């Protein structure tokens, strides 16, 4: 009787080890897969963000350039007036 119980116990033990090892291997596999997917997602999102910031920067640079040229033209037209008004005040 002890012999049959020992055999049954050994069989159950092997089944538990098999299931445990399968679970561990599956967790490791999905962890690797998820890690690779997470890395790919991070790289893709960072490229999208960099492209967004680059376009945002270029648009602001273009706007600042337009405003500075307009401001420069306006200053050129105002300078003679301010110089004439200074002369008139003296």
Secondary structure, 3 states (H helix, E strand, C coil): CHHHHHHHHHHHHHHHHHHHHHHHHHHHHHHHHHHHHHHHHHHHHHHHHHHHHHHHHHHHHHHHHHHHHHHHHHHHHHHHHHHHHHHHHC
